[in-house]
């Protein structure tokens, strides 16, 4: 999935995409423009001091992808004690401006990334992200030799807090969190986005097991705590209501500016097992080294966890609660090494080696977890060759 320039448009964390460079102060340039302005807190009317201001180029709706000049770099700065900001040497063009600060709405918590992920093109993703956050964006036109002014507001966000403990009463320290927000048609979307193998949400429980999830839009949420095992998709999680299943979790409704406390979660210490094994090829038993292994709930095929195959073809899920599951290996590949024939005049030359990717058919293995399962064997057959398009 390509998370390209639109992510930098609506993200206070500069990712190095499209020249994004957080808080870099440019020197004045008479051939470019300047943007100045003020940021106010909507709830108090007071200046937003040391707020982050983001200025990012607006995509052109009628422009085909990869056509035309690249979008100008995203600019950012921090407001002063009067809530004012100034950005120098900004390339002429159309921009969107917005501001963020701890305790106030953050687009990275408010966007529906599952919806964005279903869009085919980068441009469609950019436009949809901007559409979702349009009420918080201010359009700014930058011209050479001119100063443009922008007045921005930040809106107080909702918060959800609670405590995570183990069932022996001790605090669960350093737990991560997975948050889901209710959307249209009774669906749920992940809150936040895991970037570069990180966690969707940065918050962790403190030394007393307490946590506070901030910068949220109003809505109905499911809160789950994840054990600190990377990557995020492989981490066991327990949701509000002390259940491993999201569908069985209790929900929390929170209004704009409200702090909803009491979202307490208890993690069981017993009844958890290991599910581990290896994935090999049917033909010769060699290990698969490229592909994910999903652990699905048997009743509705909801994904519980996901791990990647290790170099020896092994996989392992830790702390799996008792129940019925399906192990799914889908999209596995490996590389077949072939020796190329030397040329007619190169009888003494080294034989060249090439790698050809081989695809394997998907495989499911139903399992019932009642104890540790350490030696599961999944064998994959080669996938049938693709048919030519004219057939």
Protein Blocks (a to p, Z undefined) as FASTA:
>chain_A
ZZdfkmmmmccbdghighiaghiacdddfkbccdddddddfklopacehiacdddddddf
klcehiajdddddddddddfkopacdehiaedddddddddehiacfklmpcfklmmmpmb
fklmmmmmmmmmmmmpccddddehiacddddddddddddddddddfkopacehiacdddd
ddehhiacdedjdeehiafblbdcdfkopacdehiacdddddddddddddfklpccddeh
iiabfklpccddddehiacehiacdddfehiacdddddddfklopacfbdcdddddfklo
pafbdcdddfkopacdehiaedddddddehiacdddddddddfklmmbccdddddddddd
ddddddddfbdcfbbccddddddddddfkZZ
